[in-house]
Amino acid sequence: MSDSFTIVLDDNRFLRDICGPQDENLRGLEHLLGARVVAKGNEVILDSADTETKELFSNLIGRMKAHRKAGQVVTPTVVKTIFSSLTQNGEEKTDMLSDLNISIPSSPKVFPRNYHQAAYIDAMSSNDLVFGIGPAGTGKTFLAVAHALKEILERKKKKLILTRPVVEAGESLGFLPGDLAQKISPYLRPLYDAMDRLISYQVLNRLEESRIIEIAPLAYMRGRSLSESYIILDEAQNTTREQMKMFLTRIGENSKAIITGDITQIDLPGKQQSGLIHAMQVLSSIDEIRFCHFESADVVRNGLVRKIVHAYEREEAK
C-alpha cells in the first residue's frame, strides 16, 4: 500500500482478537476511520496518508490491546466505544475504560461503555453516597446493581436493599394480591432484570432466601437504621423532598447508598418538587458525596433510544 501505516503486534493472539470473527472489528475500524484496514501476518495496516488518522489508528489499537489484557472481549461495539471516547474525551480519560471494571465472582467482568460510566464506577468504588443522574438507558441502574453484587458476594456488605418510590401504584397498592414483597416486586423489576443478567438464578435465589437481598419500599423505611448494607434507591426523581431526606438519614455505619434517577421523567402528582432535584441543590457542596451526570450521548441501551432522547431534548428546547 502507498502511504500506509503499519502496527506490528508481538502476540498473534492479540491479532486474532483485534481482527474479530470474520474481521468484523477491522471493518468497524474502516468505517470509523474512513480508510482501508487490513491484517497481514502479525501486522495491522492502515491505508492512509493523513497524520491525524494514523495517530488515532495507533491509539485505537493500543486501547483495544489494553481492553483485551484487562479481560474484555473486543467487539465492534467496544471498538466504537473506544473511538468515541478518544475523539470526545482524549487518551487519558479513555484509559479509564479498560482500567476500571466491576469484577463479580463467578461472572464476566463489567466494563464501562463510555467515560461517564467509568467515572460512575470510580465514584461508587471510592464514595459511600453517589448520585447517578441522567436519561434512561445510560446504565445507571445496571452498574449500581453490578457494583452492589460485587460487594455483597465479596462479603464487604452484609445486605443489599433495593428500594423505589411507588408513585404509579398510589392507593391501589394495598389491593394487589400477595404479600408486601409480591406487591412491590413489579415496580422493582428493572433491578431484578439487572441481577438476572449478572448472576445465576440459583445464586439470586440463595441470596433472597437468606434475606441478604431485601425489598424495602421507600414508604416503609422510616425509622430504620441500615448498617453494613448496600442500598440502591432507584427512580429517585419520584421522591418528595421529605422522602429523600428520610432516606438519606437511614444510612448507617459502613453502608453505601447509590441513588439513581432521571429528572426529565418526574411523575409526582401536583406541583411537588422532586426530592432528587432538591438534594442536588442542597448537597452539592459536600465533598464526600459524588454526583455523576449522564447525557443523551451516553445512552447504551439501544441506538434508537439515544435518538428518542435527542428528539425529546430538541422538543423541550423549543
C-alpha positions in Angstrom: 0.0 0.0 0.0 1.2 3.5 -0.7 1.2 5.9 2.3 0.3 3.1 4.6 0.9 2.9 8.3 1.8 -0.4 9.9 1.5 -1.6 13.6 3.4 -4.8 14.4 1.8 -7.0 17.1 4.2 -9.2 19.1 1.4 -11.7 20.1 -0.7 -13.4 17.4 -3.5 -13.9 19.9 -3.9 -10.2 20.1 -4.1 -10.0 16.3 -6.9 -12.6 16.2 -8.8 -10.7 19.0 -8.3 -7.3 17.4 -9.5 -8.5 14.0 -12.6 -10.2 15.4 -14.6 -13.0 13.9 -14.5 -12.7 10.1 -12.6 -9.4 10.5 -15.6 -7.6 11.9 -13.5 -5.4 14.1 -11.4 -4.4 11.1 -14.5 -3.5 9.1 -15.6 -1.4 12.1 -12.2 0.4 12.1 -12.5 1.1 8.4 -16.0 2.6 8.9 -14.8 4.8 11.8 -11.5 6.0 10.2 -12.7 6.3 6.6 -9.7 4.3 5.4 -8.9 0.7 4.5 -7.5 -1.5 7.3 -6.1 -5.0 6.7 -4.2 -7.6 8.7 -1.2 -9.4 7.3 0.9 -11.8 9.2 1.3 -10.2 12.6 0.7 -6.7 11.3 -2.3 -4.4 11.1 -2.0 -1.9 8.2 -3.9 1.4 7.7 -4.1 2.7 4.2 -4.0 6.4 4.8 -1.5 9.3 4.5 -3.3 11.5 7.0 -1.2 12.1 10.1 -4.2 12.5 12.5 -5.9 9.4 11.2 -2.6 7.5 11.7 -2.3 8.7 15.3 -6.0 7.9 16.0 -5.5 4.4 14.5 -2.4 3.8 16.7 -4.3 4.9 19.8 -7.3 2.7 18.9 -5.1 -0.4 18.5 -3.3 0.4 21.8 -6.6 0.8 23.7 -8.0 -2.4 22.1 -5.0 -4.3 23.4 -5.5 -2.8 26.8 -9.1 -3.9 26.9 -8.1 -7.4 25.9 -5.4 -7.6 28.5 -8.0 -6.5 31.1 -10.2 -9.5 30.2 -12.8 -7.8 27.9 -13.8 -9.4 24.6 -13.1 -6.8 21.9 -16.3 -6.5 19.8 -17.4 -3.9 17.2 -19.3 -2.2 20.0 -16.2 -1.9 22.1 -14.2 -0.5 19.1 -16.9 2.1 18.6 -16.9 2.9 22.4 -13.1 3.4 22.3 -13.3 5.6 19.2 -16.0 7.8 20.7 -14.1 8.2 23.9 -10.8 9.1 22.2 -12.4 11.6 19.9 -14.5 13.2 22.6 -12.5 12.8 25.8 -8.9 12.3 24.9 -6.5 9.4 25.6 -6.1 10.0 29.3 -9.9 9.6 30.0 -10.1 6.7 27.6 -7.6 4.8 29.8 -10.4 4.6 32.4 -12.5 2.3 30.1 -10.0 -0.5 30.5 -8.5 0.4 33.8 -11.9 0.4 35.6 -14.3 -2.5 35.7 -16.6 -4.4 38.1 -15.5 -7.9 38.8 -18.3 -10.1 40.2 -17.3 -13.5 41.5 -18.1 -16.3 39.0 -19.4 -13.8 36.4 -17.8 -11.9 33.5 -16.3 -8.5 34.3 -18.5 -5.5 33.6 -16.6 -2.8 31.7 -17.8 0.8 31.2 -19.0 1.7 27.8 -18.1 5.4 28.0 -16.2 8.0 30.1 -19.2 8.9 32.3 -19.8 5.2 33.1 -16.2 4.9 34.0 -16.4 7.9 36.3 -19.6 6.4 37.8 -17.8 3.2 38.6 -14.9 5.1 40.1 -17.3 7.1 42.3 -19.0 4.0 43.6 -15.7 2.4 44.4 -14.5 5.4 46.5 -17.6 7.1 48.0 -20.3 6.0 50.4 -23.0 8.1 48.7 -23.3 8.5 45.0 -26.0 10.0 42.8 -26.3 8.8 39.2 -28.4 11.2 37.3 -29.3 11.1 33.6 -31.7 9.8 30.9 -32.9 6.3 30.5 -30.6 3.7 29.0 -27.3 5.2 30.3 -26.6 2.2 32.6 -27.2 4.0 35.9 -29.2 1.2 37.5 -27.3 -1.7 35.9 -23.9 -0.5 37.0 -25.2 0.2 40.5 -26.6 -3.3 40.8 -23.4 -4.8 39.4 -21.3 -2.9 42.0 -23.7 -3.9 44.8 -23.5 -7.6 43.9 -19.7 -7.4 43.8 -19.6 -6.1 47.3 -22.2 -8.5 48.6 -20.6 -11.6 47.1 -17.1 -10.4 48.3 -18.8 -10.0 51.8 -17.8 -6.4 52.1 -21.5 -5.7 52.8 -24.0 -8.0 54.6 -27.2 -6.9 53.0 -28.4 -5.5 49.6 -31.5 -3.3 50.0 -33.5 -2.4 46.9 -36.0 0.5 47.2 -38.0 2.7 44.9 -40.9 5.1 45.3 -44.2 3.5 44.1 -45.7 6.7 42.7 -47.7 5.0 40.0 -49.3 2.5 42.3 -50.9 5.0 44.6 -53.6 3.8 47.0 -54.3 0.8 44.8 -51.1 -1.0 46.0 -52.9 -2.4 49.0 -55.5 -4.2 46.8 -52.8 -6.1 44.8 -52.6 -9.8 45.6 -49.8 -11.3 47.7 -47.6 -10.1 50.5 -45.6 -6.9 50.6 -42.7 -8.2 48.6 -45.0 -9.6 45.9 -46.9 -6.3 45.7 -43.8 -4.2 45.3 -41.8 -6.6 43.1 -43.2 -5.4 39.7 -42.0 -1.9 40.5 -38.5 -3.2 41.2 -38.4 -5.3 38.0 -35.6 -3.2 36.4 -33.4 -4.0 39.4 -34.2 -7.7 39.1 -33.6 -7.6 35.3 -30.1 -6.3 36.0 -29.4 -9.1 38.6 -30.6 -11.7 36.2 -28.0 -10.6 33.7 -25.2 -10.6 36.2 -25.7 -13.7 38.4 -27.3 -17.1 38.0 -30.9 -17.8 39.2 -29.5 -20.2 41.8 -27.3 -17.5 43.4 -30.0 -14.9 43.3 -32.5 -17.3 44.9 -30.0 -18.2 47.6 -29.4 -14.5 48.4 -33.1 -13.9 48.6 -33.9 -16.9 50.7 -31.1 -16.0 53.2 -32.5 -12.4 53.3 -29.2 -10.9 52.1 -31.3 -9.3 49.3 -34.2 -7.3 50.7 -37.0 -5.4 49.1 -37.8 -2.3 51.1 -40.5 0.0 49.7 -39.4 3.6 50.4 -42.5 4.4 52.3 -41.7 1.6 54.8 -38.1 2.7 55.5 -38.9 5.4 58.1 -37.3 4.6 61.5 -34.8 2.1 60.2 -31.0 2.3 60.5 -29.3 0.5 57.7 -25.8 -0.6 58.8 -23.4 -2.9 56.9 -25.7 -2.5 53.9 -25.5 -1.6 50.2 -28.7 0.4 49.4 -30.0 1.3 45.9 -32.7 3.9 45.6 -34.0 3.7 42.0 -36.3 6.2 40.2 -35.3 8.8 42.8 -36.8 11.7 40.8 -40.2 10.5 42.1 -39.3 11.0 45.7 -40.6 14.1 47.6 -38.3 16.3 49.5 -39.4 14.7 52.7 -38.9 11.2 51.4 -35.4 11.9 50.1 -34.3 13.4 53.5 -35.8 10.4 55.3 -33.9 8.0 53.0 -30.6 9.8 53.3 -30.8 9.8 57.1 -31.3 6.0 57.2 -27.7 5.3 56.0 -25.9 3.6 58.9 -22.3 2.7 59.8 -20.3 1.0 57.0 -23.2 1.4 54.5 -23.1 2.6 50.9 -26.0 4.2 49.1 -26.4 4.7 45.3 -29.3 6.9 44.2 -30.3 6.9 40.5 -32.9 9.0 38.7 -33.9 10.9 35.5 -35.0 14.4 36.3 -36.8 14.6 32.9 -39.3 11.9 33.9 -40.9 13.1 37.1 -44.3 11.5 37.9 -45.0 13.2 41.2 -48.6 14.4 41.5 -49.4 18.1 41.7 -46.6 20.7 41.8 -44.4 18.8 44.4 -40.7 19.4 43.9 -38.6 16.3 43.2 -36.6 15.2 46.2 -33.8 14.4 43.8 -33.6 17.9 42.4 -33.8 19.4 45.9 -30.9 17.0 47.0 -28.8 18.1 44.1 -29.2 21.7 45.3 -28.7 21.1 49.0 -25.9 18.6 49.0 -23.7 19.7 46.1 -21.1 21.3 48.5 -20.4 18.1 50.5 -17.1 16.7 49.3 -17.9 13.1 50.3 -20.9 13.0 48.1 -20.4 12.4 44.3 -22.9 13.5 41.7 -22.4 11.6 38.4 -24.3 13.1 35.4 -25.0 11.3 32.2 -26.0 12.8 28.9 -28.1 11.5 26.0 -24.9 10.7 24.1 -24.2 8.1 26.9 -27.2 6.0 26.1 -26.1 2.4 25.6 -29.3 0.5 25.7 -30.1 0.9 22.0 -29.1 3.3 19.3 -32.8 4.1 18.8 -33.2 5.1 22.4 -30.4 7.6 22.0 -32.3 9.1 19.0 -35.5 9.2 21.0 -33.9 11.0 23.9 -32.3 13.5 21.5 -35.7 14.1 19.8 -37.4 14.9 23.2 -34.5 17.2 24.2 -34.9 19.2 20.9 -38.6 19.4 21.5 -38.2 20.6 25.1 -35.6 23.2 24.0 -38.2 24.8 21.8 
